[in-house]
Structures are given as structure tokens and as C-alpha cells.
Amino acid sequence: MTTSAADSRERILRVVRSIPRGQVLGYGEVARRAGLPGRARLAARVLSENDDPKLPWHRVLRSDGRIALPAGSPGFDLQVARLRAEGVTVIEGRVRGARPAADLDELVWGPPR
């Protein structure tokens, strides 16, 4: 992995680690927050190569709220279980009613009115 690839990977992992418990982000939003707009597939690849058991990878979904792993696979079942353990509603592989993690502006200035 080149230095810039390693830097991109670390930026993506930093964003994933910052997603609060009970909240989710899409791969594209993870990439955008990592300063890599339009690199959703890179974010997905970085997470697929993850070997850190403490990384909250389960909080990252497709942009439509669906789990990206095949339904019924061990990874799918684990992601559903982890999300539900955090109070996230998952119905038929899709997260319902979860509020996206706040962006920096909202954390500093509060929610939009």
C-alpha cells in the first residue's frame, strides 16, 4: 500500500471509529468525511480488509440504509445483531429510523432548525 493509500485507509478508519453507538453512516458519507468524496467503494474495500475486532464496521451501510452483505451470511447476521444491540431497528436487512451521525457543524452549533 502506498503512503497515500495508507493515509486514505487511516482517514476512513478514523471516521468509522467516530460513528457514535446507535448511529449509522453510508459508505459514501464515510468517504466524504474522510476527505475522499466519491470514494464509497474505497471505504467499502477498506472495511472489507479490516482485521480490528474493535472497529465499529457494523455502523456503515449502503446509502439506502441496507446492509451490504448477503442476507443470511454470517457477516450479515453479525451486523444485524450488533446494530440491534445498540438499539438500531433493522427490518429485512434495512435500518429503519436511525438518525445519521451528526456532522461537525451540528456537533458544534446544534441540530438544524
N, C-alpha and C positions, 0 to 999 in steps of 0.2 A: 504494500500500500504506500503510495507516495505521501509526501508530507501534507499536501493539500487534501488528499483523500483521507488521511488520518485526522486532519483538522476538521473536515466536514463530518466525519464519523463522530468525533468527540462532541461537536456542537449539537448534533442530532441527539446523542445520548444525554447531553446536559438538559435539553428541552424535555425529553421523556421523563427524566428524573424529577423535573419540576412540576409535572402534572399532579395537582392535588388529588388525594384519595377521594373516590366517588365522582370524579370528573373525567371527561374523555376529550381527546383531540383526534382529528383526522390526520392521515399521513401527510397530506398537503400542508396542513396548518403547522405540523411539527417542522416540516422543511422550511416553511416561511419564517417561523420564529427562530430557526437556526441560521437565518440569513441566506437561505438557499431556496428562494421562491421557484416554484415549478419543478421541484425535485422530489415529489412524493414517492416516486419509485426508488429513489436512493434511500429515503427514510425507511421504506419497507425492507429494502435489502439489508440495511444496517441492522434492523431489528431481527431479521431472519438469521443473521450471523451472530446474534448476541449469545454470550455464554455466562452472563452475570445473573445469577438467580435472584438478586435483589432488585433488578431493573423492573419498573412497573410497565412492562411492554403491553400488558393486557389493557391499558388505558388508551391505546391507539387503535383507531378503527378506520374503515373506509369513510369517505366524505359523506356518504348517505347514512351513516350510523350502523352499517353492517359489519360483522366480524369477517375478516378477510380469509380466515382459514376454512377449509371444507367442513361443512356441518357434519357432526358425528365423529370427527377426528379427535385424537387425544388432545391436541393443542386447542381446538375449538372448545371442547368440554372444559378444559382448564381455564381458558379465558372467560367463559361464561361463569364458571364457579367463582373466579377471582372478582369479577365485576359485581356479581350478586353479593358476595361477602362484603363489598364496600357500599352496598345499598343501591346499586345501579340496577334498573329494571331492564332485563333482556328478554325479548319475546321473539321467538322464531329467528334467532340469530341477529336481531337488530336491537340496538339500545334505544329505549323509549324514555323521553322526558329528562334525559341527562342534560345538565347545563354544561356547555363548553367551559373549559378552564378560562379564567379571566386573562385578558392581556395586560400588559404593563400599565397602560393608561387607566384601565378600570381598577387595577390594584392601588394605584396612586390616587386617582381622582374619584373613585366610586363608580357604581353602575350608571349606564346612560339613563336619562330621564325620559 
